[in-house]
Amino acid sequence: MRKWWWRITVSLMVIALIAGGFYWYRQKNIRPDVSYLTTKIERGDLRVTINATGTVEPEEVVDVGAQVAGKITEFGHDAAGKLIDYGSVVKKGCVLAHIDDALYQAEWAKAKAEVAAARAGLLSARADLQQVEAKLLQSKPEWERAGKLAPQSIISRSTYDAAKAAYEQDLASRSVCEAAIKKAEAALLQAQAAADYDHKNLEYCTIISPVDGVIIDRRVNVGQTVVSSMSAPSLFLLAKDLRQMEVWVSVNEADIGKIYVSQPVTFTVDAFPGETFVGEVGKIRLNASLSSNVVTYIVEVKTDNASGRLLPYLSANVQFELSNQHDITYVANAALRWTPEEGMVDPEIVRQTKAEAKKADTGKTAADTKKAGDKTVASAPAAAASAGDNHRHVAEPTYGTLWVAADGYVHPVTVITGPTNGSVTQVSGDKLPLNLPIVTGVKTAETIASGAASPFLPKLPSRRRNGKKSSSSGGASHH
C-alpha cells in the first residue's frame, strides 16, 4: 500500500517538474508583443553643410579723418548735388566738409612773408659777393705788380706789404660772402618748407573723398569742433563698392579644417526671409580668437551684391557646403542608432552569428600561428611592402547596421554609410532593403495600454473579451 502511494507521489512530482520546465521554456522563448516604429530607405538629394553665423560687411571700407583741428563750417555736395549725408554717393576728389581755416590762412600768409624775406637775404648775400669780386679785380693785379717791383727796389717794402694785405683781405671777404650765400639759401629752403607745411594744413581744412564710394557713416555735424592729436579723428566712413560684399563668419575650430578657398556658400538674412544668397569662401584669417575656451576663426565669404539688396552689417545665417549629392539612397539616422534588445532578433540569426563568430575565432588562431611561423622567412619583403604602403592613403568605408522588421523579429542588414546632414545618412550596399521597413524604435503593447510611454499621453482603456483582458498594440509608424 505504501509503495503504491509512493509511486503515485513520485509520478506526480515528475509530471510537475516536466510541466514547469515546459512552461519556463515557453516563457523564455516567447516573442515579445511589440510594435516597431519603422521607416524606409528613400532616394533623393542629400546636401551636407556646416552652419555658422556672420555679419555682412563692405568689401573695402575707408575711414576719412581730419589732420587738423578746427570747427566744421559746412558740408560739401555729393554726385547728385545734395549735401553730404548718410548714403550719399561720392566721387574721388569730392568735397565732403570744410573746417574753419582762418588761423591756417594767417599762418600761411606769415610763412609766405618769411619766404620773401629769405629770398631778399639771398639776393643781398649775392650782391655782397659781387662787390668783393670787383675789389679782387683791383687788388690782385696791384699785388702782382708789387711782387715784380719789390725785388728791384723800385717800391718800398711797406707798399708791397699793403698790396699783399689788400689782396688777401679781399679773398677772405669772398669766402665770407660765399658762406653768407649758402646760409641765405638754407634760410630760404627752411622758410619755403614752413610755407609748404602751412599751405598743406590750409588744404587739410577741406576734407575730400579719397575714393569713389558711399557714405556709410557721418560722425560730425556742422559747428562741431574736431581735435587732431595723436590719432586723426574719424569724420566719415566710406564703402568703396557696395556691389561686392563680404560675410565675416565665425567658424569653430572643430569645423575649420573642412573649410577651403572657393568653397560654395549659401546664406540668409533676417531682412529678406525666404530668400537665399550665394557666395564662396575668399579667405580664411589665421588670427584666431579665444572666448570662453572656444577657438574661432574668421572666414571671409565673397558675394555679389549687384542688386544692392544686401546692406552693411546685416546678420547672416551661413551654410558652408561640404557635399551635394543627387539621386542617392539615404535613411534616417535613428535607424542607424537603434539597437535591438535580447529576444527581438530572430533566433536562427543568433545561432548563425554565434557559429560564424566561433569559426572566425578558430580561423584567426590558425592564421596567427601560421603568421608567426612565416614571420622570419618573409620579414624583409614584408617590411619593404609596409614601407611602400605608408605612402598610400586609402579611405576605408564605414559600415552601419540596419534592422528590418519581419514576422515579429528583426533581421540585421549591413550597409556602407556616407555623408550625413544630421538627420539622414547616405547608405549603400549590395543587399540594401529598399522596400522593407527599417526599425527606428520599439514600443511594447503593455506600455501603450498603460500609458507609460509618455506622461503626457492619455491612458488607453483596456478591453475584455470572454472574461480575458486584451490590449491594443500600436501600429508601425513610417518616418
C-alpha positions, 0 to 999 in steps of 0.5 A: 500500500505504501509503495503504491502511494509512493509511486503515485507521489513520485509520478506526480512530482515528475509530471510537475517538474516536466510541466514547469520546465515546459512552461519556463521554456515557453516563457523564455522563448516567447516573442515579445508583443511589440510594435516597431516604429519603422521607416524606409530607405528613400532616394533623393538629394542629400546636401551636407553643410556646416552652419555658422553665423556672420555679419555682412560687411563692405568689401573695402571700407575707408575711414576719412579723418581730419589732420587738423583741428578746427570747427566744421563750417559746412558740408560739401555736395555729393554726385547728385548735388545734395549735401553730404549725408548718410548714403550719399554717393561720392566721387574721388576728389569730392568735397565732403566738409570744410573746417574753419581755416582762418588761423591756417590762412594767417599762418600761411600768409606769415610763412609766405612773408618769411619766404620773401624775406629769405629770398631778399637775404639771398639776393643781398648775400649775392650782391655782397659777393659781387662787390668783393669780386670787383675789389679782387679785380683791383687788388690782385693785379696791384699785388702782382705788380708789387711782387715784380717791383719789390725785388728791384727796389723800385717800391718800398717794402711797406707798399708791397706789404699793403698790396699783399694785405689788400689782396688777401683781405679781399679773398677772405671777404669772398669766402665770407660772402660765399658762406653768407650765400649758402646760409641765405639759401638754407634760410630760404629752403627752411622758410619755403618748407614752413610755407609748404607745411602751412599751405598743406594744413590750409588744404587739410581744412577741406576734407575730400573723398579719397575714393569713389564710394558711399557714405556709410557713416557721418560722425560730425555735424556742422559747428562741431569742433574736431581735435587732431592729436595723436590719432586723426579723428574719424569724420566719415566712413566710406564703402568703396563698392557696395556691389561686392560684399563680404560675410565675416563668419565665425567658424569653430575650430572643430569645423575649420579644417573642412573649410577651403578657398572657393568653397560654395556658400549659401546664406540668409538674412533676417531682412529678406526671409525666404530668400537665399544668397550665394557666395564662396569662401575668399579667405580664411584669417589665421588670427584666431580668437579665444572666448570662453575656451572656444577657438574661432576663426574668421572666414571671409565669404565673397558675394555679389551684391549687384542688386544692392539688396544686401546692406552693411552689417546685416546678420547672416545665417551661413551654410558652408557646403561640404557635399551635394549629392543627387539621386542617392539612397539615404535613411534616417539616422535613428535607424542607424542608432537603434539597437535591438534588445535580447529576444527581438532578433530572430533566433536562427540569426543568433545561432548563425552569428554565434557559429560564424563568430566561433569559426572566425575565432578558430580561423584567426588562431590558425592564421596567427600561428601560421603568421608567426611561423612565416614571420622570419622567412618573409620579414624583409619583403614584408617590411619593404611592402609596409614601407611602400604602403605608408605612402598610400592613403586609402579611405576605408568605408564605414559600415552601419547596421540596419534592422528590418522588421519581419514576422515579429523579429528583426533581421540585421542588414549591413550597409556602407554609410556616407555623408550625413546632414544630421538627420539622414545618412547616405547608405549603400550596399549590395543587399540594401532593403529598399522596400522593407521597413527599417526599425527606428524604435520599439514600443511594447503593447503593455506600455501603450495600454498603460500609458507609460510611454509618455506622461503626457499621453492619455491612458488607453482603456483596456478591453475584455473579451470572454472574461480575458483582458486584451490590449491594443498594440500600436501600429508601425509608424513610417518616418 
